[in-house]
Amino acid sequence: MKKIYNKGFSLLEVMVVMVVLGCLISIAVPRYNGYLERVTQQVCNANCIQLERMYHVYLLVENKEDTDYVFDEFLQTYEGNLCPANGDIKYVHGIVRCILHFEDEANEGDEDNGSVPFL
């Protein structure tokens, strides 16, 4: 009697598995990248809010007025990593902003905010 050793996968089975894996990866990678960008933005915004509060306390405790020089001096003493993407941090109109991640409400004029437009 002849023994048949059929313990491996056929080429067709391997190709079907590879196609299925390719489809799953093509869906998962863009979603993962979008998730990473949202998380980076949220971390940066949270860090900016915390830094803004600390800066306001610093101004009160040191009895100083806000200037660009005072804010830059404060940033040099702060030892935290503010923006995960190494964005530039600015203090404008009482708000600490990351140049890369700050969402400006003035630039969102395309959305309908419920108000009546005028001519």
TIPARO-346711 format. One record per residue: residue in one letter; x, y, z of N, C-alpha, C in turn. Coordinates in pm, whole numbers, padded with zeros to 5 digits, always signed. Layout:
<kolzas>
aXYZXYZXYZ;...
</kolzas>
This chain:
<kolzas>
m+00081-00119+00000+00000+00000+00000+00085+00125+00000;k+00040+00219-00078+00110+00346-00087+00053+00444+00014;k+00140+00513+00082+00095+00615+00176+00100+00750+00105;i-00008+00826+00118-00014+00959+00058+00008+01061+00168;y+00112+01138+00152+00143+01243+00248+00093+01376+00193;n-00018+01419+00244-00080+01543+00198-00096+01635+00319;k+00016+01681+00373+00013+01760+00495+00033+01909+00470;g+00052+01955+00353+00081+02097+00326-00040+02169+00269;f-00020+02300+00245-00123+02383+00184-00098+02392+00034;s-00205+02403-00039-00189+02422-00183-00160+02568-00212;l-00112+02594-00331-00079+02731-00371-00205+02818-00371;l-00316+02764-00410-00441+02840-00413-00484+02880-00272;e-00471+02792-00175-00507+02825-00037-00418+02936+00019;v-00291+02930-00009-00198+03033+00039-00231+03168-00027;m-00264+03167-00155-00296+03293-00224-00426+03353-00171;v-00525+03272-00140-00651+03323-00085-00627+03387+00051;v-00547+03324+00134-00515+03381+00265-00441+03513+00249;m-00349+03521+00155-00274+03644+00132-00366+03757+00084;v-00462+03727-00001-00556+03828-00049-00643+03878+00065;v-00691+03788+00149-00774+03828+00263-00693+03915+00359;l-00571+03875+00388-00485+03956+00475-00455+04093+00414;g-00434+04098+00286-00410+04226+00218-00530+04318+00228;c-00649+04264+00213-00770+04346+00227-00785+04399+00369;l-00762+04315+00467-00772+04359+00606-00668+04466+00638;i-00548+04450+00590-00443+04549+00615-00474+04680+00544;s-00529+04674+00423-00560+04798+00350-00672+04877+00418;i-00753+04812+00498-00857+04881+00575-00801+04930+00709;a-00719+04850+00773-00673+04879+00909-00568+04989+00915;v-00475+04994+00821-00364+05091+00829-00413+05236+00821;p-00499+05275+00727-00546+05415+00727-00625+05452+00852;r-00703+05359+00903-00778+05387+01026-00684+05406+01143;y-00579+05326+01150-00481+05337+01257-00406+05470+01248;n-00367+05511+01129-00298+05639+01111-00388+05756+01151;g-00515+05750+01115-00609+05855+01155-00626+05859+01306;y-00630+05743+01368-00640+05735+01513-00517+05797+01579;l-00399+05767+01528-00276+05824+01584-00276+05976+01573;e-00321+06030+01461-00324+06176+01443-00422+06241+01541;r-00539+06181+01560-00636+06236+01655-00582+06233+01797;v-00518+06125+01835-00462+06113+01969-00350+06214+01989;t-00264+06232+01890-00157+06330+01899-00213+06470+01918;q-00317+06503+01843-00379+06635+01856-00442+06653+01994;q-00509+06551+02045-00571+06561+02176-00467+06577+02287;v-00357+06504+02277-00250+06516+02376-00189+06656+02371;c-00166+06707+02253-00108+06840+02238-00202+06947+02294;n-00330+06937+02263-00427+07035+02314-00436+07029+02466;a-00434+06909+02524-00439+06896+02670-00314+06956+02733;n-00198+06933+02672-00073+06991+02722-00075+07142+02714;c-00131+07197+02606-00139+07342+02592-00231+07404+02697;i-00341+07337+02727-00433+07387+02831-00363+07386+02967;q-00292+07280+02996-00219+07270+03123-00111+07379+03130;l-00038+07398+03022+00067+07500+03019+00007+07640+03036;e-00108+07664+02974-00175+07794+02986-00211+07823+03132;r-00264+07724+03199-00299+07742+03341-00176+07767+03426;m-00070+07692+03399+00053+07710+03474+00113+07849+03448;y+00102+07896+03324+00155+08028+03289+00076+08138+03360;h-00054+08124+03367-00135+08224+03438-00100+08227+03587;v-00078+08111+03646-00037+08105+03787+00101+08169+03802;y+00189+08140+03708+00324+08199+03711+00317+08351+03707;l+00232+08405+03621+00217+08551+03613+00165+08609+03744;l+00071+08541+03806+00016+08590+03933+00118+08581+04046;v+00188+08470+04057+00282+08450+04166+00402+08545+04153;e+00452+08559+04032+00569+08643+04009+00533+08790+03991;n+00403+08820+03986+00353+08956+03969+00413+09020+03843;k+00399+08949+03731+00453+08996+03603+00341+09019+03505;e+00367+09103+03408+00274+09127+03298+00314+09036+03182;d+00215+08999+03102+00240+08911+02989+00311+08985+02877;t+00424+08933+02836+00495+08977+02716+00550+08853+02646;d+00592+08869+02524+00652+08755+02453+00779+08708+02523;y+00856+08802+02575+00980+08766+02644+00950+08684+02770;v+00851+08726+02848+00816+08655+02971+00767+08513+02938;f+00686+08499+02832+00637+08366+02794+00752+08278+02747;d+00844+08332+02668+00959+08254+02623+01046+08212+02742;e+01061+08302+02838+01137+08269+02960+01068+08157+03037;f+00936+08163+03045+00860+08058+03113+00873+07925+03041;l+00868+07926+02908+00882+07802+02832+01018+07737+02853;q+01122+07818+02869+01256+07762+02889+01267+07692+03024;t+01193+07741+03124+01198+07677+03255+01107+07554+03262;y+01009+07545+03172+00918+07431+03170+00989+07315+03104;e+00990+07200+03171+01068+07087+03121+00983+06975+03062;g+00863+07003+03024+00776+06900+02969+00780+06896+02818;n+00744+06783+02760+00731+06771+02616+00589+06811+02581;l+00572+06928+02521+00439+06983+02499+00367+06919+02382;c+00429+06922+02267+00365+06870+02145+00436+06742+02103;p+00364+06632+02090+00428+06508+02045+00487+06518+01905;a+00435+06611+01823+00486+06629+01687+00587+06743+01680;n+00633+06793+01794+00731+06903+01804+00683+07030+01736;g+00558+07063+01757+00503+07188+01703+00550+07307+01786;d+00547+07424+01726+00589+07547+01792+00476+07597+01881;i+00507+07635+02004+00408+07679+02102+00411+07832+02110;k+00293+07893+02099+00279+08039+02106+00170+08074+02205;y+00179+08196+02260+00077+08249+02350+00017+08370+02281;v-00109+08355+02236-00174+08461+02158-00312+08487+02218;h-00338+08613+02253-00468+08655+02306-00512+08572+02426;g-00418+08540+02515-00452+08469+02637-00467+08319+02622;i-00428+08264+02507-00442+08121+02482-00308+08065+02436;v-00267+07953+02497-00147+07883+02452-00188+07797+02334;r-00116+07811+02223-00151+07740+02100-00031+07666+02044;c-00058+07549+01991+00042+07479+01911+00013+07514+01766;i+00112+07553+01694+00093+07595+01555+00039+07480+01470;l+00079+07357+01500+00035+07243+01420-00106+07194+01453;h-00147+07202+01580-00268+07135+01623-00382+07225+01668;f-00363+07354+01670-00470+07440+01720-00577+07458+01614;e-00703+07435+01653-00815+07453+01561-00871+07591+01583;d-00859+07676+01484-00905+07814+01496-01052+07821+01457;e-01133+07874+01547-01276+07883+01522-01307+07981+01408;a-01220+08078+01386-01244+08175+01280-01231+08113+01142;n-01152+08006+01129-01133+07941+01000-01243+07841+00969;e-01334+07821+01059-01442+07725+01037-01569+07795+00989;g-01556+07895+00907-01670+07972+00860-01753+07900+00757;d-01703+07789+00702-01777+07716+00601-01892+07635+00660;e-01886+07606+00788-01990+07526+00851-02110+07614+00884;d-02227+07555+00883-02349+07627+00917-02363+07636+01067;n-02358+07756+01121-02368+07772+01266-02507+07816+01308;g-02605+07814+01218-02742+07846+01253-02776+07994+01242;s-02679+08077+01213-02707+08219+01201-02751+08253+01057;v-02818+08365+01046-02867+08409+00915-02758+08496+00850;p-02717+08463+00729-02615+08545+00664-02674+08678+00620;f-02591+08778+00614-02636+08909+00570-02551+08954+00453;l-02606+09046+00376-02536+09097+00258-02476+09233+00284;
</kolzas>
